[in-house]
Amino acid sequence: MSEQFDFYAYISRMKYIVRWGLMRNTDSENIQEHSLQVAVLAHALAVIHNKLCPGNQVLPERACLYGVFHDAAEIITGDLPTPIKYYNPIIKENYQDIEDVAKEKLLSMLPVDMGEVYRPILFYEEMDSVYYPIVKAADKLSAYIKCAEEVKAGNREFVKAMEATRKSLDESDLPEVKHFLEHYMNAYNKTLDEMN
């Protein structure tokens, strides 16, 4: 029998890692769903960035790819709630180390030559840091959209998280984030009939 590698089977398990574990949700969200949304938003932010900053172009497809894999380590670590992850600098630093170990574990599930392809994707923050602010902003936008959807559904559990996330987005120095909030965010409050 030929040698088998577990990487892609592990990646497919993103659908089993539930986000927002400390909060009551009207609609649960897993990291696979979240990662698709982050990928779409990262692509959008990169396209907007290129329109607003013509002298400083980025590749939207690269931003999209990084968004797909940005939480891959959570397949192994699980989703640590934000209030815990960022409670203090020691926890934040230690959790980053744990995520790095998890990424290495994922890479070990590939043949060496394939691992060389995925290393810069899983470690994009260090290896292609130009994209980190865009993907991080897309991640934050995704969280804000989730909060807005929960509040729209009458779930007050997400009110404070929505306010804190919006404050963070408003403080962003990325013009593409401000542009997205101004021109695209309100549509998330519409019903399907209102969008049509």
C-alpha positions as CSV (number, residue, x, y, z in Angstrom):
1,M,0.0,0.0,0.0
2,S,1.3,3.5,-0.8
3,E,2.2,5.9,1.9
4,Q,-0.7,8.0,3.2
5,F,-0.7,11.6,4.5
6,D,-3.3,13.1,6.8
7,F,-3.0,16.8,6.1
8,Y,-6.1,17.3,3.9
9,A,-8.2,15.0,6.0
10,Y,-7.3,17.1,9.0
11,I,-8.1,20.3,7.1
12,S,-11.5,18.9,6.4
13,R,-12.1,18.7,10.1
14,M,-12.3,22.5,10.4
15,K,-16.1,22.0,10.2
16,Y,-16.0,20.3,13.7
17,I,-14.4,23.2,15.5
18,V,-17.1,25.5,16.8
19,R,-16.5,29.2,17.3
20,W,-17.8,31.5,20.0
21,G,-17.8,28.7,22.6
22,L,-18.5,31.0,25.6
23,M,-21.5,32.6,24.0
24,R,-25.1,31.4,23.4
25,N,-25.5,31.4,19.6
26,T,-28.8,31.5,17.6
27,D,-26.8,30.1,14.7
28,S,-23.6,28.2,15.4
29,E,-20.5,28.9,13.3
30,N,-17.5,26.6,12.7
31,I,-14.0,27.5,11.6
32,Q,-14.6,26.2,8.1
33,E,-17.5,28.5,7.6
34,H,-15.6,31.4,9.2
35,S,-12.5,30.7,7.1
36,L,-14.5,30.9,3.9
37,Q,-15.9,34.2,5.0
38,V,-12.5,35.5,6.0
39,A,-11.1,34.4,2.6
40,V,-13.9,36.3,0.8
41,L,-13.4,39.4,2.9
42,A,-9.6,39.3,2.6
43,H,-10.0,39.1,-1.2
44,A,-12.5,42.1,-1.1
45,L,-10.2,44.2,1.2
46,A,-7.2,43.5,-1.1
47,V,-9.2,44.5,-4.2
48,I,-10.4,47.7,-2.4
49,H,-6.8,48.3,-1.2
50,N,-5.5,48.2,-4.8
51,K,-8.1,50.7,-5.9
52,L,-7.4,53.1,-3.0
53,C,-3.6,52.6,-2.9
54,P,-2.5,52.2,-6.5
55,G,1.2,52.5,-5.7
56,N,1.1,49.7,-3.2
57,Q,-0.6,46.7,-4.9
58,V,-1.3,43.4,-3.3
59,L,-2.5,40.1,-4.8
60,P,-6.2,39.5,-3.8
61,E,-5.9,35.8,-4.5
62,R,-3.0,35.6,-2.1
63,A,-5.0,37.4,0.6
64,C,-7.9,35.0,-0.1
65,L,-5.6,31.9,0.2
66,Y,-4.2,33.1,3.5
67,G,-7.8,33.7,4.7
68,V,-8.7,30.1,3.9
69,F,-5.9,28.7,6.1
70,H,-5.6,31.5,8.8
71,D,-7.2,29.4,11.5
72,A,-5.9,26.0,10.4
73,A,-4.0,25.5,13.7
74,E,-7.3,25.5,15.5
75,I,-8.0,22.1,14.1
76,I,-5.5,20.9,16.7
77,T,-5.7,23.6,19.4
78,G,-9.5,24.3,19.2
79,D,-10.9,27.8,19.2
80,L,-9.7,29.6,22.3
81,P,-12.2,32.4,23.1
82,T,-10.8,35.9,22.4
83,P,-11.2,37.2,26.0
84,I,-8.9,34.3,27.2
85,K,-6.5,34.4,24.2
86,Y,-5.8,38.1,24.7
87,Y,-6.3,38.3,28.5
88,N,-2.6,39.2,29.1
89,P,0.6,39.2,27.1
90,I,1.9,36.0,28.6
91,I,-1.2,34.0,27.6
92,K,-1.1,35.6,24.1
93,E,2.6,34.8,23.6
94,N,2.2,31.2,24.9
95,Y,-0.9,30.7,22.7
96,Q,1.0,31.9,19.7
97,D,3.7,29.3,20.5
98,I,1.0,26.6,20.8
99,E,-0.4,27.6,17.4
100,D,3.1,27.4,15.9
101,V,3.5,23.9,17.2
102,A,0.1,23.0,15.8
103,K,1.1,24.4,12.4
104,E,4.3,22.3,12.5
105,K,2.2,19.2,13.3
106,L,0.0,19.9,10.3
107,L,3.0,20.3,8.1
108,S,4.4,17.0,9.3
109,M,1.3,15.4,7.8
110,L,2.5,16.2,4.3
111,P,5.4,14.9,2.2
112,V,8.4,17.2,2.7
113,D,8.1,18.8,-0.8
114,M,4.4,19.5,-0.2
115,G,5.2,20.9,3.3
116,E,7.5,23.4,1.6
117,V,4.5,24.7,-0.4
118,Y,2.2,25.0,2.7
119,R,4.8,26.4,5.2
120,P,4.6,30.0,3.8
121,I,0.8,29.7,3.8
122,L,0.4,28.5,7.4
123,F,3.1,30.9,8.6
124,Y,2.1,33.8,6.4
125,E,2.2,36.3,9.2
126,E,6.0,35.8,9.5
127,M,6.8,34.9,5.9
128,D,4.6,37.3,4.0
129,S,3.7,40.0,6.5
130,V,2.4,42.5,4.0
131,Y,-0.8,40.5,4.0
132,Y,-1.2,40.1,7.8
133,P,-3.1,43.4,8.4
134,I,-5.5,42.6,5.5
135,V,-6.3,39.1,6.7
136,K,-6.5,40.2,10.3
137,A,-8.9,43.0,9.3
138,A,-11.0,40.4,7.4
139,D,-11.0,38.2,10.5
140,K,-12.2,41.1,12.6
141,L,-14.9,42.0,10.0
142,S,-16.1,38.4,10.0
143,A,-16.4,38.5,13.8
144,Y,-18.3,41.8,13.5
145,I,-20.7,40.4,10.9
146,K,-21.3,37.4,13.1
147,C,-22.1,39.7,16.0
148,A,-24.4,41.9,13.9
149,E,-26.3,38.8,12.6
150,E,-26.7,37.5,16.2
151,V,-28.0,40.9,17.4
152,K,-30.3,41.2,14.4
153,A,-31.7,37.8,15.4
154,G,-32.5,39.2,18.9
155,N,-29.5,37.7,20.7
156,R,-28.3,40.3,23.1
157,E,-25.4,38.0,24.1
158,F,-23.4,39.5,21.3
159,V,-24.1,43.3,21.9
160,K,-20.9,44.0,23.9
161,A,-18.8,41.9,21.5
162,M,-20.3,43.8,18.5
163,E,-19.6,47.2,20.1
164,A,-16.0,46.2,21.0
165,T,-15.3,44.7,17.5
166,R,-16.8,47.8,15.8
167,K,-14.6,50.1,17.9
168,S,-11.6,48.1,16.9
169,L,-12.6,48.3,13.2
170,D,-13.2,52.0,13.5
171,E,-9.7,52.5,14.9
172,S,-8.1,50.6,11.9
173,D,-5.7,52.7,9.9
174,L,-6.5,50.6,6.8
175,P,-8.5,52.7,4.2
176,E,-9.9,49.5,2.8
177,V,-11.6,48.7,6.1
178,K,-13.2,52.2,6.4
179,H,-14.3,51.8,2.7
180,F,-15.9,48.4,3.4
181,L,-17.7,49.6,6.5
182,E,-19.0,52.6,4.7
183,H,-20.1,51.0,1.4
184,Y,-20.8,47.3,2.2
185,M,-21.5,46.7,5.9
186,N,-25.1,48.0,6.0
187,A,-26.2,45.4,3.5
188,Y,-25.7,42.7,6.2
189,N,-28.7,44.3,8.1
190,K,-31.0,43.8,5.1
191,T,-33.4,41.0,4.6
192,L,-33.2,38.9,1.4
193,D,-36.2,40.7,0.0
194,E,-34.6,44.1,0.8
195,M,-31.5,43.0,-1.1
196,N,-33.5,42.0,-4.1
